[in-house]
Amino acid sequence: MTDRVYPCPSSDHCEFEADSAAALVEHVNTEHAGEYRRDDWPDTAAGRAVRTGADKDEGNEDDESKVPE
Ligand SMILES: [Zn+2]
């Protein structure tokens, strides 16, 4: 039974619910293109799934504070 639901994290009164992170990413890329890059994009599990799914750049620009040992 798959009861895991990914509600659309958009603050734009969107009631879309995906049954997988991939489907949510696809929905966001179609309906909310670029919106996940905004600072007010909710930092929920679904919101992060979209961000990690959409940002597939190799460079980890967010990890600059990480000092290699
Ligand atoms: Zn949506």
N, CA, C, O and the ligand as a Tripos MOL2 file, in Angstrom:
@<TRIPOS>MOLECULE
protein
  277   275    70     0     0
PROTEIN
NO_CHARGES

@<TRIPOS>ATOM
      1 N           0.8570   -1.2080    0.0000 N.3       1 MET1
      2 CA          0.0000    0.0000    0.0000 C.3       1 MET1
      3 C           0.8870    1.2500    0.0000 C.2       1 MET1
      4 O           1.7810    1.3940    0.8340 O.2       1 MET1
      5 N           0.6320    2.1070   -0.9100 N.am      2 THR2
      6 CA          1.4230    3.3300   -0.9620 C.3       2 THR2
      7 C           0.5900    4.4970   -0.4530 C.2       2 THR2
      8 O          -0.2580    5.0350   -1.1650 O.2       2 THR2
      9 N           0.8460    4.8720    0.7780 N.am      3 ASP3
     10 CA          0.0910    5.9810    1.3470 C.3       3 ASP3
     11 C           0.9570    7.2200    1.4870 C.2       3 ASP3
     12 O           0.5680    8.2030    2.1170 O.2       3 ASP3
     13 N           2.1330    7.1550    0.8930 N.am      4 ARG4
     14 CA          3.0170    8.3210    0.9340 C.3       4 ARG4
     15 C           2.5460    9.3130   -0.1210 C.2       4 ARG4
     16 O           2.4700    8.9950   -1.3080 O.2       4 ARG4
     17 N           2.2350   10.5120    0.3360 N.am      5 VAL5
     18 CA          1.7460   11.5380   -0.5860 C.3       5 VAL5
     19 C           2.6410   12.7600   -0.4900 C.2       5 VAL5
     20 O           3.0550   13.1710    0.5950 O.2       5 VAL5
     21 N           2.9240   13.3200   -1.6320 N.am      6 TYR6
     22 CA          3.7420   14.5260   -1.6840 C.3       6 TYR6
     23 C           2.8770   15.7090   -2.1020 C.2       6 TYR6
     24 O           2.6880   15.9460   -3.2950 O.2       6 TYR6
     25 N           2.3580   16.4400   -1.1490 N.am      7 PRO7
     26 CA          1.5510   17.6130   -1.4910 C.3       7 PRO7
     27 C           2.4220   18.6930   -2.1000 C.2       7 PRO7
     28 O           3.5810   18.8660   -1.7220 O.2       7 PRO7
     29 N           1.8530   19.4120   -3.0410 N.am      8 CYS8
     30 CA          2.6130   20.4910   -3.6760 C.3       8 CYS8
     31 C           2.9920   21.5320   -2.6230 C.2       8 CYS8
     32 O           2.1100   22.0820   -1.9650 O.2       8 CYS8
     33 N           4.2760   21.8110   -2.4510 N.am      9 PRO9
     34 CA          4.7330   22.7420   -1.4220 C.3       9 PRO9
     35 C           4.5640   24.2030   -1.8100 C.2       9 PRO9
     36 O           4.9010   25.0960   -1.0330 O.2       9 PRO9
     37 N           4.0520   24.4460   -2.9840 N.am     10 SER10
     38 CA          3.9000   25.8360   -3.4200 C.3      10 SER10
     39 C           2.9370   26.5790   -2.5120 C.2      10 SER10
     40 O           1.9530   26.0200   -2.0280 O.2      10 SER10
     41 N           3.2410   27.8560   -2.2890 N.am     11 SER11
     42 CA          2.3730   28.6840   -1.4510 C.3      11 SER11
     43 C           1.2700   29.3160   -2.2920 C.2      11 SER11
     44 O           0.5450   30.1930   -1.8240 O.2      11 SER11
     45 N           1.1520   28.8630   -3.5300 N.am     12 ASP12
     46 CA          0.2290   29.4780   -4.4720 C.3      12 ASP12
     47 C          -1.1170   28.7510   -4.4860 C.2      12 ASP12
     48 O          -1.7220   28.5840   -5.5450 O.2      12 ASP12
     49 N          -1.5800   28.3250   -3.3270 N.am     13 HIS13
     50 CA         -2.8890   27.6770   -3.1870 C.3      13 HIS13
     51 C          -3.0470   26.4980   -4.1400 C.2      13 HIS13
     52 O          -4.1340   26.2560   -4.6640 O.2      13 HIS13
     53 N          -1.9930   25.7910   -4.3530 N.am     14 CYS14
     54 CA         -2.0460   24.6400   -5.2410 C.3      14 CYS14
     55 C          -2.3550   23.3980   -4.4150 C.2      14 CYS14
     56 O          -1.6890   23.1360   -3.4130 O.2      14 CYS14
     57 N          -3.3420   22.6460   -4.8210 N.am     15 GLU15
     58 CA         -3.7500   21.4680   -4.0470 C.3      15 GLU15
     59 C          -3.2980   20.1750   -4.6950 C.2      15 GLU15
     60 O          -3.8130   19.1010   -4.3860 O.2      15 GLU15
     61 N          -2.3420   20.2830   -5.5860 N.am     16 PHE16
     62 CA         -1.8310   19.0990   -6.2640 C.3      16 PHE16
     63 C          -1.1470   18.1680   -5.2680 C.2      16 PHE16
     64 O          -0.4180   18.6110   -4.3810 O.2      16 PHE16
     65 N          -1.3950   16.8700   -5.4320 N.am     17 GLU17
     66 CA         -0.7170   15.8790   -4.5970 C.3      17 GLU17
     67 C          -0.1280   14.7990   -5.4920 C.2      17 GLU17
     68 O          -0.8230   14.1810   -6.2990 O.2      17 GLU17
     69 N           1.1780   14.5900   -5.3250 N.am     18 ALA18
     70 CA          1.8520   13.5750   -6.1300 C.3      18 ALA18
     71 C           2.0310   12.3130   -5.2990 C.2      18 ALA18
     72 O           2.0830   12.3680   -4.0700 O.2      18 ALA18
     73 N           2.1240   11.1890   -5.9740 N.am     19 ASP19
     74 CA          2.3250    9.9410   -5.2470 C.3      19 ASP19
     75 C           3.7950    9.5240   -5.2380 C.2      19 ASP19
     76 O           4.1510    8.4480   -4.7580 O.2      19 ASP19
     77 N           4.6260   10.3890   -5.7740 N.am     20 SER20
     78 CA          6.0610   10.1100   -5.7190 C.3      20 SER20
     79 C           6.8200   11.4290   -5.8470 C.2      20 SER20
     80 O           6.2960   12.4180   -6.3600 O.2      20 SER20
     81 N           8.0590   11.4210   -5.3720 N.am     21 ALA21
     82 CA          8.8650   12.6420   -5.4540 C.3      21 ALA21
     83 C           9.0800   13.0190   -6.9090 C.2      21 ALA21
     84 O           9.0880   14.2000   -7.2560 O.2      21 ALA21
     85 N           9.2540   12.0230   -7.7540 N.am     22 ALA22
     86 CA          9.4950   12.2880   -9.1770 C.3      22 ALA22
     87 C           8.2910   12.9870   -9.8010 C.2      22 ALA22
     88 O           8.4410   13.9160  -10.5950 O.2      22 ALA22
     89 N           7.0990   12.5280   -9.4320 N.am     23 ALA23
     90 CA          5.8890   13.1400   -9.9800 C.3      23 ALA23
     91 C           5.7420   14.5630   -9.4750 C.2      23 ALA23
     92 O           5.2800   15.4470  -10.1960 O.2      23 ALA23
     93 N           6.1440   14.7760   -8.2150 N.am     24 LEU24
     94 CA          6.0630   16.1240   -7.6540 C.3      24 LEU24
     95 C           7.0340   17.0550   -8.3770 C.2      24 LEU24
     96 O           6.6880   18.1920   -8.6990 O.2      24 LEU24
     97 N           8.2230   16.5780   -8.6250 N.am     25 VAL25
     98 CA          9.2240   17.3780   -9.3430 C.3      25 VAL25
     99 C           8.6960   17.7360  -10.7260 C.2      25 VAL25
    100 O           8.8480   18.8680  -11.1860 O.2      25 VAL25
    101 N           8.0790   16.7680  -11.3770 N.am     26 GLU26
    102 CA          7.5570   17.0200  -12.7170 C.3      26 GLU26
    103 C           6.4650   18.0810  -12.6680 C.2      26 GLU26
    104 O           6.4150   18.9780  -13.5100 O.2      26 GLU26
    105 N           5.5900   17.9650  -11.6690 N.am     27 HIS27
    106 CA          4.5140   18.9430  -11.5200 C.3      27 HIS27
    107 C           5.0800   20.3320  -11.2810 C.2      27 HIS27
    108 O           4.6470   21.3000  -11.9060 O.2      27 HIS27
    109 N           6.0370   20.4300  -10.3860 N.am     28 VAL28
    110 CA          6.6180   21.7390  -10.0550 C.3      28 VAL28
    111 C           7.3340   22.3310  -11.2590 C.2      28 VAL28
    112 O           7.2310   23.5290  -11.5240 O.2      28 VAL28
    113 N           8.0540   21.4970  -11.9800 N.am     29 ASN29
    114 CA          8.7670   21.9970  -13.1540 C.3      29 ASN29
    115 C           7.7930   22.5100  -14.2100 C.2      29 ASN29
    116 O           8.1300   23.3870  -15.0050 O.2      29 ASN29
    117 N           6.5830   21.9550  -14.2110 N.am     30 THR30
    118 CA          5.6040   22.3730  -15.2050 C.3      30 THR30
    119 C           4.7880   23.5650  -14.7250 C.2      30 THR30
    120 O           4.6110   24.5440  -15.4500 O.2      30 THR30
    121 N           4.2960   23.4710  -13.4980 N.am     31 GLU31
    122 CA          3.3660   24.4880  -12.9940 C.3      31 GLU31
    123 C           4.0550   25.6030  -12.2210 C.2      31 GLU31
    124 O           3.5560   26.7270  -12.1540 O.2      31 GLU31
    125 N           5.1880   25.2860  -11.6490 N.am     32 HIS32
    126 CA          5.8490   26.2870  -10.8020 C.3      32 HIS32
    127 C           7.3150   26.4180  -11.2040 C.2      32 HIS32
    128 O           8.2030   26.4580  -10.3520 O.2      32 HIS32
    129 N           7.5510   26.4830  -12.4860 N.am     33 ALA33
    130 CA          8.9310   26.5260  -12.9730 C.3      33 ALA33
    131 C           9.7180   27.6650  -12.3320 C.2      33 ALA33
    132 O           9.3350   28.8320  -12.4130 O.2      33 ALA33
    133 N          10.8030   27.3030  -11.7070 N.am     34 GLY34
    134 CA         11.6770   28.3140  -11.1140 C.3      34 GLY34
    135 C          11.2490   28.7540   -9.7300 C.2      34 GLY34
    136 O          12.0120   29.4050   -9.0170 O.2      34 GLY34
    137 N          10.0290   28.4000   -9.3460 N.am     35 GLU35
    138 CA          9.5060   28.8920   -8.0680 C.3      35 GLU35
    139 C          10.2670   28.3100   -6.8850 C.2      35 GLU35
    140 O          10.4330   28.9680   -5.8580 O.2      35 GLU35
    141 N          10.7230   27.0840   -7.0350 N.am     36 TYR36
    142 CA         11.4170   26.4250   -5.9250 C.3      36 TYR36
    143 C          12.7350   27.1020   -5.5910 C.2      36 TYR36
    144 O          13.3270   26.8340   -4.5450 O.2      36 TYR36
    145 N          13.1980   27.9800   -6.4770 N.am     37 ARG37
    146 CA         14.4560   28.6720   -6.2160 C.3      37 ARG37
    147 C          14.2520   29.8640   -5.2790 C.2      37 ARG37
    148 O          15.2130   30.4260   -4.7540 O.2      37 ARG37
    149 N          13.0080   30.2340   -5.0820 N.am     38 ARG38
    150 CA         12.7410   31.3830   -4.2330 C.3      38 ARG38
    151 C          13.0310   31.0790   -2.7700 C.2      38 ARG38
    152 O          12.9700   29.9310   -2.3320 O.2      38 ARG38
    153 N          13.3460   32.1240   -2.0340 N.am     39 ASP39
    154 CA         13.7220   31.9490   -0.6360 C.3      39 ASP39
    155 C          12.5410   31.4960    0.2000 C.2      39 ASP39
    156 O          12.7170   30.8510    1.2330 O.2      39 ASP39
    157 N          11.3260   31.8340   -0.2450 N.am     40 ASP40
    158 CA         10.1660   31.4870    0.5740 C.3      40 ASP40
    159 C           9.5940   30.1200    0.2180 C.2      40 ASP40
    160 O           8.5280   29.7430    0.7030 O.2      40 ASP40
    161 N          10.2970   29.3870   -0.6230 N.am     41 TRP41
    162 CA          9.8690   28.0160   -0.9030 C.3      41 TRP41
    163 C           9.9930   27.2150    0.3870 C.2      41 TRP41
    164 O          11.0590   27.1810    1.0010 O.2      41 TRP41
    165 N           8.9010   26.5670    0.7970 N.am     42 PRO42
    166 CA          8.8820   25.8860    2.0940 C.3      42 PRO42
    167 C           9.9450   24.7980    2.2150 C.2      42 PRO42
    168 O          10.1680   24.0210    1.2860 O.2      42 PRO42
    169 N          10.5850   24.7570    3.3570 N.am     43 ASP43
    170 CA         11.6340   23.7770    3.5730 C.3      43 ASP43
    171 C          11.0420   22.5100    4.1790 C.2      43 ASP43
    172 O          11.4180   22.0870    5.2720 O.2      43 ASP43
    173 N          10.1130   21.9210    3.4460 N.am     44 THR44
    174 CA          9.5020   20.6780    3.8870 C.3      44 THR44
    175 C          10.1460   19.5200    3.1530 C.2      44 THR44
    176 O          10.9740   19.7180    2.2630 O.2      44 THR44
    177 N           9.7650   18.3160    3.5270 N.am     45 ALA45
    178 CA         10.3180   17.1430    2.8530 C.3      45 ALA45
    179 C          10.0110   17.1990    1.3630 C.2      45 ALA45
    180 O          10.8630   16.8900    0.5290 O.2      45 ALA45
    181 N           8.7910   17.5930    1.0420 N.am     46 ALA46
    182 CA          8.3990   17.6830   -0.3660 C.3      46 ALA46
    183 C           9.1470   18.8040   -1.0600 C.2      46 ALA46
    184 O           9.5830   18.6540   -2.2020 O.2      46 ALA46
    185 N           9.2960   19.9220   -0.3760 N.am     47 GLY47
    186 CA         10.0100   21.0510   -0.9570 C.3      47 GLY47
    187 C          11.4620   20.7040   -1.2320 C.2      47 GLY47
    188 O          12.0190   21.0790   -2.2630 O.2      47 GLY47
    189 N          12.0710   19.9800   -0.2940 N.am     48 ARG48
    190 CA         13.4640   19.5860   -0.4910 C.3      48 ARG48
    191 C          13.5780   18.5630   -1.6080 C.2      48 ARG48
    192 O          14.5510   18.5650   -2.3620 O.2      48 ARG48
    193 N          12.5860   17.6900   -1.7140 N.am     49 ALA49
    194 CA         12.6120   16.6740   -2.7690 C.3      49 ALA49
    195 C          12.6320   17.3460   -4.1300 C.2      49 ALA49
    196 O          13.3180   16.8980   -5.0480 O.2      49 ALA49
    197 N          11.8790   18.4140   -4.2470 N.am     50 VAL50
    198 CA         11.8490   19.1450   -5.5110 C.3      50 VAL50
    199 C          13.2010   19.7960   -5.7690 C.2      50 VAL50
    200 O          13.7320   19.7390   -6.8790 O.2      50 VAL50
    201 N          13.7370   20.4010   -4.7510 N.am     51 ARG51
    202 CA         15.0170   21.0960   -4.9190 C.3      51 ARG51
    203 C          16.1250   20.1240   -5.2830 C.2      51 ARG51
    204 O          16.8910   20.3750   -6.2140 O.2      51 ARG51
    205 N          16.2150   19.0340   -4.5700 N.am     52 THR52
    206 CA         17.2780   18.0770   -4.8510 C.3      52 THR52
    207 C          17.0430   17.3930   -6.1830 C.2      52 THR52
    208 O          17.9920   17.0200   -6.8740 O.2      52 THR52
    209 N          15.7770   17.2300   -6.5440 N.am     53 GLY53
    210 CA         15.4690   16.5830   -7.8090 C.3      53 GLY53
    211 C          15.7230   17.5010   -8.9840 C.2      53 GLY53
    212 O          16.0640   17.0430  -10.0750 O.2      53 GLY53
    213 N          15.5600   18.7840   -8.7690 N.am     54 ALA54
    214 CA         15.6960   19.7310   -9.8750 C.3      54 ALA54
    215 C          17.1330   20.2080  -10.0200 C.2      54 ALA54
    216 O          17.5970   20.4800  -11.1270 O.2      54 ALA54
    217 N          17.8220   20.3070   -8.9160 N.am     55 ASP55
    218 CA         19.2050   20.7630   -8.9740 C.3      55 ASP55
    219 C          20.1440   19.5840   -9.1090 C.2      55 ASP55
    220 O          20.5260   18.9620   -8.1180 O.2      55 ASP55
    221 N          20.5060   19.2900  -10.3140 N.am     56 LYS56
    222 CA         21.4050   18.1580  -10.5130 C.3      56 LYS56
    223 C          22.7800   18.6200  -10.9620 C.2      56 LYS56
    224 O          23.5270   17.8760  -11.5970 O.2      56 LYS56
    225 N          23.0950   19.8460  -10.6260 N.am     57 ASP57
    226 CA         24.4280   20.3290  -10.9650 C.3      57 ASP57
    227 C          25.4670   19.5900  -10.1410 C.2      57 ASP57
    228 O          25.2220   19.2300   -8.9900 O.2      57 ASP57
    229 N          26.6130   19.3680  -10.7310 N.am     58 GLU58
    230 CA         27.6350   18.6150  -10.0110 C.3      58 GLU58
    231 C          28.2740   19.4500   -8.9100 C.2      58 GLU58
    232 O          28.6330   18.9230   -7.8560 O.2      58 GLU58
    233 N          28.4160   20.7300   -9.1460 N.am     59 GLY59
    234 CA         29.0560   21.5860   -8.1570 C.3      59 GLY59
    235 C          28.1800   21.7740   -6.9330 C.2      59 GLY59
    236 O          27.0220   22.1740   -7.0480 O.2      59 GLY59
    237 N          28.7280   21.4880   -5.7660 N.am     60 ASN60
    238 CA         27.9860   21.6860   -4.5290 C.3      60 ASN60
    239 C          28.2780   23.0800   -3.9860 C.2      60 ASN60
    240 O          29.1010   23.2510   -3.0860 O.2      60 ASN60
    241 N          27.6010   24.0570   -4.5390 N.am     61 GLU61
    242 CA         27.9050   25.4250   -4.1610 C.3      61 GLU61
    243 C          27.5070   25.7330   -2.7200 C.2      61 GLU61
    244 O          27.9990   26.6870   -2.1170 O.2      61 GLU61
    245 N          26.6170   24.9170   -2.1840 N.am     62 ASP62
    246 CA         26.1730   25.1540   -0.8130 C.3      62 ASP62
    247 C          27.1540   24.5870    0.2100 C.2      62 ASP62
    248 O          27.0200   24.8270    1.4100 O.2      62 ASP62
    249 N          28.1280   23.8440   -0.2670 N.am     63 ASP63
    250 CA         29.0320   23.1760    0.6620 C.3      63 ASP63
    251 C          30.3770   23.8710    0.7750 C.2      63 ASP63
    252 O          31.3780   23.2500    1.1310 O.2      63 ASP63
    253 N          30.3960   25.1530    0.4740 N.am     64 GLU64
    254 CA         31.6790   25.8410    0.5000 C.3      64 GLU64
    255 C          32.2470   25.9480    1.9040 C.2      64 GLU64
    256 O          33.4580   26.0760    2.0830 O.2      64 GLU64
    257 N          31.3720   25.8940    2.9000 N.am     65 SER65
    258 CA         31.8370   26.0090    4.2740 C.3      65 SER65
    259 C          32.4620   24.7060    4.7670 C.2      65 SER65
    260 O          33.0640   24.6510    5.8390 O.2      65 SER65
    261 N          32.3040   23.6710    3.9640 N.am     66 LYS66
    262 CA         32.8330   22.3770    4.3680 C.3      66 LYS66
    263 C          34.3350   22.2890    4.0550 C.2      66 LYS66
    264 O          34.7470   22.3380    2.8960 O.2      66 LYS66
    265 N          35.1090   22.1640    5.0840 N.am     67 VAL67
    266 CA         36.5560   22.1200    4.8920 C.3      67 VAL67
    267 C          37.0200   20.6680    4.8140 C.2      67 VAL67
    268 O          36.8030   19.8990    5.7500 O.2      67 VAL67
    269 N          37.6510   20.2900    3.7140 N.am     68 PRO68
    270 CA         38.1610   18.9130    3.5910 C.3      68 PRO68
    271 C          39.2940   18.6760    4.5670 C.2      68 PRO68
    272 O          40.1190   19.5510    4.8320 O.2      68 PRO68
    273 N          39.3060   17.4660    5.0910 N.am     69 GLU69
    274 CA         40.3400   17.1820    6.0880 C.3      69 GLU69
    275 C          41.6110   16.6710    5.4370 C.2      69 GLU69
    276 O          42.5860   16.3820    6.1290 O.2      69 GLU69
    277 ZN          1.5020   22.8470   -7.5510 Zn       70 ZN70
@<TRIPOS>BOND
     1     1     2 1
     2     2     3 1
     3     3     4 2
     4     3     5 am
     5     5     6 1
     6     6     7 1
     7     7     8 2
     8     7     9 am
     9     9    10 1
    10    10    11 1
    11    11    12 2
    12    11    13 am
    13    13    14 1
    14    14    15 1
    15    15    16 2
    16    15    17 am
    17    17    18 1
    18    18    19 1
    19    19    20 2
    20    19    21 am
    21    21    22 1
    22    22    23 1
    23    23    24 2
    24    23    25 am
    25    25    26 1
    26    26    27 1
    27    27    28 2
    28    27    29 am
    29    29    30 1
    30    30    31 1
    31    31    32 2
    32    31    33 am
    33    33    34 1
    34    34    35 1
    35    35    36 2
    36    35    37 am
    37    37    38 1
    38    38    39 1
    39    39    40 2
    40    39    41 am
    41    41    42 1
    42    42    43 1
    43    43    44 2
    44    43    45 am
    45    45    46 1
    46    46    47 1
    47    47    48 2
    48    47    49 am
    49    49    50 1
    50    50    51 1
    51    51    52 2
    52    51    53 am
    53    53    54 1
    54    54    55 1
    55    55    56 2
    56    55    57 am
    57    57    58 1
    58    58    59 1
    59    59    60 2
    60    59    61 am
    61    61    62 1
    62    62    63 1
    63    63    64 2
    64    63    65 am
    65    65    66 1
    66    66    67 1
    67    67    68 2
    68    67    69 am
    69    69    70 1
    70    70    71 1
    71    71    72 2
    72    71    73 am
    73    73    74 1
    74    74    75 1
    75    75    76 2
    76    75    77 am
    77    77    78 1
    78    78    79 1
    79    79    80 2
    80    79    81 am
    81    81    82 1
    82    82    83 1
    83    83    84 2
    84    83    85 am
    85    85    86 1
    86    86    87 1
    87    87    88 2
    88    87    89 am
    89    89    90 1
    90    90    91 1
    91    91    92 2
    92    91    93 am
    93    93    94 1
    94    94    95 1
    95    95    96 2
    96    95    97 am
    97    97    98 1
    98    98    99 1
    99    99   100 2
   100    99   101 am
   101   101   102 1
   102   102   103 1
   103   103   104 2
   104   103   105 am
   105   105   106 1
   106   106   107 1
   107   107   108 2
   108   107   109 am
   109   109   110 1
   110   110   111 1
   111   111   112 2
   112   111   113 am
   113   113   114 1
   114   114   115 1
   115   115   116 2
   116   115   117 am
   117   117   118 1
   118   118   119 1
   119   119   120 2
   120   119   121 am
   121   121   122 1
   122   122   123 1
   123   123   124 2
   124   123   125 am
   125   125   126 1
   126   126   127 1
   127   127   128 2
   128   127   129 am
   129   129   130 1
   130   130   131 1
   131   131   132 2
   132   131   133 am
   133   133   134 1
   134   134   135 1
   135   135   136 2
   136   135   137 am
   137   137   138 1
   138   138   139 1
   139   139   140 2
   140   139   141 am
   141   141   142 1
   142   142   143 1
   143   143   144 2
   144   143   145 am
   145   145   146 1
   146   146   147 1
   147   147   148 2
   148   147   149 am
   149   149   150 1
   150   150   151 1
   151   151   152 2
   152   151   153 am
   153   153   154 1
   154   154   155 1
   155   155   156 2
   156   155   157 am
   157   157   158 1
   158   158   159 1
   159   159   160 2
   160   159   161 am
   161   161   162 1
   162   162   163 1
   163   163   164 2
   164   163   165 am
   165   165   166 1
   166   166   167 1
   167   167   168 2
   168   167   169 am
   169   169   170 1
   170   170   171 1
   171   171   172 2
   172   171   173 am
   173   173   174 1
   174   174   175 1
   175   175   176 2
   176   175   177 am
   177   177   178 1
   178   178   179 1
   179   179   180 2
   180   179   181 am
   181   181   182 1
   182   182   183 1
   183   183   184 2
   184   183   185 am
   185   185   186 1
   186   186   187 1
   187   187   188 2
   188   187   189 am
   189   189   190 1
   190   190   191 1
   191   191   192 2
   192   191   193 am
   193   193   194 1
   194   194   195 1
   195   195   196 2
   196   195   197 am
   197   197   198 1
   198   198   199 1
   199   199   200 2
   200   199   201 am
   201   201   202 1
   202   202   203 1
   203   203   204 2
   204   203   205 am
   205   205   206 1
   206   206   207 1
   207   207   208 2
   208   207   209 am
   209   209   210 1
   210   210   211 1
   211   211   212 2
   212   211   213 am
   213   213   214 1
   214   214   215 1
   215   215   216 2
   216   215   217 am
   217   217   218 1
   218   218   219 1
   219   219   220 2
   220   219   221 am
   221   221   222 1
   222   222   223 1
   223   223   224 2
   224   223   225 am
   225   225   226 1
   226   226   227 1
   227   227   228 2
   228   227   229 am
   229   229   230 1
   230   230   231 1
   231   231   232 2
   232   231   233 am
   233   233   234 1
   234   234   235 1
   235   235   236 2
   236   235   237 am
   237   237   238 1
   238   238   239 1
   239   239   240 2
   240   239   241 am
   241   241   242 1
   242   242   243 1
   243   243   244 2
   244   243   245 am
   245   245   246 1
   246   246   247 1
   247   247   248 2
   248   247   249 am
   249   249   250 1
   250   250   251 1
   251   251   252 2
   252   251   253 am
   253   253   254 1
   254   254   255 1
   255   255   256 2
   256   255   257 am
   257   257   258 1
   258   258   259 1
   259   259   260 2
   260   259   261 am
   261   261   262 1
   262   262   263 1
   263   263   264 2
   264   263   265 am
   265   265   266 1
   266   266   267 1
   267   267   268 2
   268   267   269 am
   269   269   270 1
   270   270   271 1
   271   271   272 2
   272   271   273 am
   273   273   274 1
   274   274   275 1
   275   275   276 2
@<TRIPOS>SUBSTRUCTURE
     1 MET1         2 RESIDUE 1 A MET
     2 THR2         6 RESIDUE 1 A THR
     3 ASP3        10 RESIDUE 1 A ASP
     4 ARG4        14 RESIDUE 1 A ARG
     5 VAL5        18 RESIDUE 1 A VAL
     6 TYR6        22 RESIDUE 1 A TYR
     7 PRO7        26 RESIDUE 1 A PRO
     8 CYS8        30 RESIDUE 1 A CYS
     9 PRO9        34 RESIDUE 1 A PRO
    10 SER10       38 RESIDUE 1 A SER
    11 SER11       42 RESIDUE 1 A SER
    12 ASP12       46 RESIDUE 1 A ASP
    13 HIS13       50 RESIDUE 1 A HIS
    14 CYS14       54 RESIDUE 1 A CYS
    15 GLU15       58 RESIDUE 1 A GLU
    16 PHE16       62 RESIDUE 1 A PHE
    17 GLU17       66 RESIDUE 1 A GLU
    18 ALA18       70 RESIDUE 1 A ALA
    19 ASP19       74 RESIDUE 1 A ASP
    20 SER20       78 RESIDUE 1 A SER
    21 ALA21       82 RESIDUE 1 A ALA
    22 ALA22       86 RESIDUE 1 A ALA
    23 ALA23       90 RESIDUE 1 A ALA
    24 LEU24       94 RESIDUE 1 A LEU
    25 VAL25       98 RESIDUE 1 A VAL
    26 GLU26      102 RESIDUE 1 A GLU
    27 HIS27      106 RESIDUE 1 A HIS
    28 VAL28      110 RESIDUE 1 A VAL
    29 ASN29      114 RESIDUE 1 A ASN
    30 THR30      118 RESIDUE 1 A THR
    31 GLU31      122 RESIDUE 1 A GLU
    32 HIS32      126 RESIDUE 1 A HIS
    33 ALA33      130 RESIDUE 1 A ALA
    34 GLY34      134 RESIDUE 1 A GLY
    35 GLU35      138 RESIDUE 1 A GLU
    36 TYR36      142 RESIDUE 1 A TYR
    37 ARG37      146 RESIDUE 1 A ARG
    38 ARG38      150 RESIDUE 1 A ARG
    39 ASP39      154 RESIDUE 1 A ASP
    40 ASP40      158 RESIDUE 1 A ASP
    41 TRP41      162 RESIDUE 1 A TRP
    42 PRO42      166 RESIDUE 1 A PRO
    43 ASP43      170 RESIDUE 1 A ASP
    44 THR44      174 RESIDUE 1 A THR
    45 ALA45      178 RESIDUE 1 A ALA
    46 ALA46      182 RESIDUE 1 A ALA
    47 GLY47      186 RESIDUE 1 A GLY
    48 ARG48      190 RESIDUE 1 A ARG
    49 ALA49      194 RESIDUE 1 A ALA
    50 VAL50      198 RESIDUE 1 A VAL
    51 ARG51      202 RESIDUE 1 A ARG
    52 THR52      206 RESIDUE 1 A THR
    53 GLY53      210 RESIDUE 1 A GLY
    54 ALA54      214 RESIDUE 1 A ALA
    55 ASP55      218 RESIDUE 1 A ASP
    56 LYS56      222 RESIDUE 1 A LYS
    57 ASP57      226 RESIDUE 1 A ASP
    58 GLU58      230 RESIDUE 1 A GLU
    59 GLY59      234 RESIDUE 1 A GLY
    60 ASN60      238 RESIDUE 1 A ASN
    61 GLU61      242 RESIDUE 1 A GLU
    62 ASP62      246 RESIDUE 1 A ASP
    63 ASP63      250 RESIDUE 1 A ASP
    64 GLU64      254 RESIDUE 1 A GLU
    65 SER65      258 RESIDUE 1 A SER
    66 LYS66      262 RESIDUE 1 A LYS
    67 VAL67      266 RESIDUE 1 A VAL
    68 PRO68      270 RESIDUE 1 A PRO
    69 GLU69      274 RESIDUE 1 A GLU
    70 ZN70       277 GROUP 0 **** ****
